[in-house]
Each structure stands twice: as structure tokens, then as C-alpha cells.
Amino acid sequence: RIVLGGPAGLAGGAELASLVAERLSLAPSRVAASELTASVLAGARSLLVTDLQARLEQLNAIGIALSGETHIGQLMQVILVAAKSLAGSDAGSLYLLRDGQLHFEILMCDSLGVSLGGTSGMPIPLPPVPLYHADGSPNRNNVVACAVLEARTILVEDAYATEGYDFS
């Protein structure tokens, strides 16, 4: 995937040429800005098609798993792994709502080598996440509680740099 832009703005011509050359396995010294357009378009189109095909294959696999899996734990594991893959996420958690609290069912973090709950058989040593504080106010400090309370998806680009939520 070629990503241009972001908080620092768009990459300049030299940075763009190097990035594209690297991604398309070309020697940066052989890529001139005038030659870049056709290579960028062809390479980007190829990458997009490949990425789209991979995502469609994943969605098909999820559909097959949903229709054929009878073990709920295995099904939840398949859904979480597929969701992480589709989102390009390093980590993911799956919770079940019981007694006004979100209980961890599966917790995964690839970069830390962590896989707890679900089919791993390893218990998750974390307490449930309450939807409401002891005083009855909504728990908007925790991102998952906030997402459930507001019935919306919250995109967290970087849990280490995001402010406003307690990720501890």
C-alpha cells in the first residue's frame, strides 16, 4: 500500500520518487520525475487491485466461517482475526456485555506476541470494563465503553499517541 500525505502533509517530489521506486522495486536513481507518472499509475492500480482481491477473499472466508462454524468461541476468533487483518491493525479485543460491564473474551497484540482468551485457552487477567462509573455517569474515559455507549466506531490510529482515552 502506498500512502501519501498525513499529518506532515504530502511528500515532495524526491520523497515520492523514492517511495514509489522502493515500493515498485525500482532503483531510485533510475526513476526520474517525468518517468514516474506511468509507473505510479500502473503500480498503484496493481496494488489496489491486489489489495481489493485480498480483502474480498477475506470477506468470503468470514462468510464461509459464519455459515459453517457452530463453535461460538472459534467463530469469535475468526471474526477478530479477520477484522484485524482487514483494518491492518496490530491489536484487537473482543468483549461480551454482561451485567453492565464489558468482559474481555479475546485479546490479541501481534507486536507483543500476545494471544489470550478465545481458542488460546489462556485466561485474560484483566478486569471487565464498566459502562458506567460508581456515581452513575457514563464511562467515556475508556474507548471501548465510549464506543458501546455512543453506538459508534471509534478509529484509533495510535493508542500510544491518542489523547482523551485511558488505554491502561
C-alpha positions as CSV (number, residue, x, y, z in Angstrom):
1,R,0.0,0.0,0.0
2,I,1.4,3.4,-1.0
3,V,0.3,6.1,1.5
4,L,1.0,9.7,0.6
5,G,0.1,12.5,3.0
6,G,-0.8,12.5,6.6
7,P,-0.2,15.0,9.4
8,A,3.0,16.2,7.9
9,G,1.4,16.9,4.5
10,L,2.1,15.4,1.1
11,A,5.5,14.0,0.3
12,G,7.6,16.1,-2.0
13,G,8.8,15.0,-5.5
14,A,12.1,13.4,-4.3
15,E,10.4,11.6,-1.4
16,L,7.6,10.5,-3.7
17,A,10.0,9.2,-6.3
18,S,12.0,7.3,-3.6
19,L,8.8,5.9,-2.0
20,V,7.3,4.7,-5.3
21,A,10.7,3.3,-6.5
22,E,11.1,1.4,-3.3
23,R,7.5,0.1,-3.4
24,L,7.8,-0.9,-7.1
25,S,11.2,-2.4,-6.5
26,L,13.0,0.1,-8.8
27,A,16.4,1.6,-8.2
28,P,15.7,5.2,-7.1
29,S,18.5,6.6,-9.3
30,R,16.8,5.2,-12.4
31,V,13.4,6.9,-11.7
32,A,13.1,10.5,-13.0
33,A,10.0,12.6,-12.1
34,S,8.9,12.6,-15.7
35,E,9.0,8.8,-15.9
36,L,7.1,8.5,-12.6
37,T,3.6,9.1,-13.8
38,A,3.1,5.9,-15.8
39,S,4.9,3.8,-13.2
40,V,3.0,5.3,-10.3
41,L,-0.4,4.8,-12.0
42,A,0.4,1.2,-13.1
43,G,1.9,0.3,-9.8
44,A,-0.8,1.9,-7.7
45,R,-3.6,0.3,-9.8
46,S,-1.9,-3.1,-9.4
47,L,-1.5,-2.6,-5.7
48,L,-5.1,-1.5,-5.3
49,V,-6.4,-4.5,-7.3
50,T,-4.3,-6.9,-5.3
51,D,-5.4,-5.3,-2.0
52,L,-9.0,-5.4,-3.0
53,Q,-8.8,-9.0,-4.1
54,A,-7.2,-10.0,-0.8
55,R,-9.9,-8.2,1.1
56,L,-12.7,-9.8,-0.9
57,E,-11.1,-13.2,-0.2
58,Q,-11.0,-12.5,3.5
59,L,-14.7,-11.4,3.4
60,N,-15.5,-14.6,1.6
61,A,-13.7,-16.7,4.2
62,I,-15.5,-14.8,7.0
63,G,-18.8,-15.6,5.3
64,I,-18.0,-19.2,5.0
65,A,-16.9,-19.3,8.6
66,L,-20.1,-17.6,9.7
67,S,-22.3,-20.0,7.9
68,G,-20.5,-23.2,8.9
69,E,-19.0,-22.6,12.3
70,T,-21.0,-23.9,15.2
71,H,-18.5,-23.3,18.0
72,I,-19.0,-19.7,19.2
73,G,-15.5,-19.3,20.6
74,Q,-13.9,-20.3,17.3
75,L,-16.3,-18.1,15.4
76,M,-15.4,-15.1,17.5
77,Q,-11.7,-15.8,17.0
78,V,-12.2,-16.0,13.2
79,I,-14.1,-12.7,13.2
80,L,-11.5,-10.8,15.3
81,V,-8.5,-12.1,13.3
82,A,-10.3,-11.1,10.1
83,A,-11.2,-7.7,11.4
84,K,-7.6,-7.1,12.5
85,S,-6.4,-8.1,9.1
86,L,-8.9,-6.0,7.2
87,A,-8.1,-3.0,9.3
88,G,-4.4,-3.5,9.2
89,S,-4.4,-3.5,13.0
90,D,-1.7,-4.7,15.3
91,A,-4.1,-5.5,18.1
92,G,-7.7,-6.2,18.7
93,S,-10.0,-7.2,21.6
94,L,-13.4,-8.8,21.6
95,Y,-15.8,-8.2,24.6
96,L,-19.1,-9.6,25.7
97,L,-21.6,-7.3,27.6
98,R,-22.7,-8.8,30.9
99,D,-24.1,-7.1,34.0
100,G,-23.4,-3.6,32.6
101,Q,-19.7,-4.4,32.0
102,L,-17.6,-5.4,29.0
103,H,-15.8,-8.6,29.7
104,F,-12.7,-9.5,27.7
105,E,-13.3,-12.6,25.6
106,I,-10.3,-12.4,23.2
107,L,-7.2,-10.1,23.4
108,M,-4.5,-10.1,20.7
109,C,-1.5,-8.0,20.0
110,D,0.8,-9.1,17.3
111,S,3.8,-6.9,18.1
112,L,3.8,-8.1,21.7
113,G,3.1,-11.7,20.8
114,V,0.0,-11.8,23.0
115,S,-3.0,-14.0,22.3
116,L,-5.3,-14.5,25.3
117,G,-8.8,-15.9,25.7
118,G,-10.7,-17.3,22.8
119,T,-9.3,-20.5,21.4
120,S,-5.9,-19.9,23.0
121,G,-7.1,-21.3,26.3
122,M,-5.1,-18.7,28.1
123,P,-7.2,-16.6,30.6
124,I,-7.3,-12.8,30.3
125,P,-6.1,-11.4,33.6
126,L,-7.9,-8.0,33.2
127,P,-11.0,-6.8,34.9
128,P,-14.2,-6.0,33.0
129,V,-14.7,-2.5,31.7
130,P,-17.7,-0.8,33.3
131,L,-20.0,1.2,31.1
132,Y,-20.8,3.5,34.0
133,H,-18.8,4.8,36.9
134,A,-19.8,4.2,40.5
135,D,-21.6,7.6,40.6
136,G,-23.7,6.5,37.6
137,S,-22.0,8.8,35.0
138,P,-21.1,7.2,31.6
139,N,-17.6,5.8,31.3
140,R,-16.3,7.9,28.4
141,N,-12.7,7.6,29.6
142,N,-12.4,4.1,28.1
143,V,-12.5,3.9,24.3
144,V,-14.5,0.6,24.2
145,A,-17.0,1.8,26.8
146,C,-17.4,5.0,24.9
147,A,-17.9,3.2,21.6
148,V,-20.6,1.0,23.1
149,L,-22.4,3.9,24.9
150,E,-22.4,6.0,21.8
151,A,-23.1,3.0,19.5
152,R,-20.3,4.1,17.1
153,T,-17.0,3.1,15.8
154,I,-14.0,5.0,17.1
155,L,-10.9,4.9,15.0
156,V,-7.7,5.0,17.0
157,E,-4.6,5.5,14.7
158,D,-2.1,5.1,17.5
159,A,-3.1,4.1,21.0
160,Y,0.2,5.4,22.4
161,A,-0.3,8.9,21.0
162,T,-4.1,9.3,21.2
163,E,-5.4,11.6,24.0
164,G,-8.8,11.6,25.6
165,Y,-9.0,7.9,26.4
166,D,-7.4,5.7,29.1
167,F,-5.7,2.7,27.4
168,S,-4.2,1.3,30.6
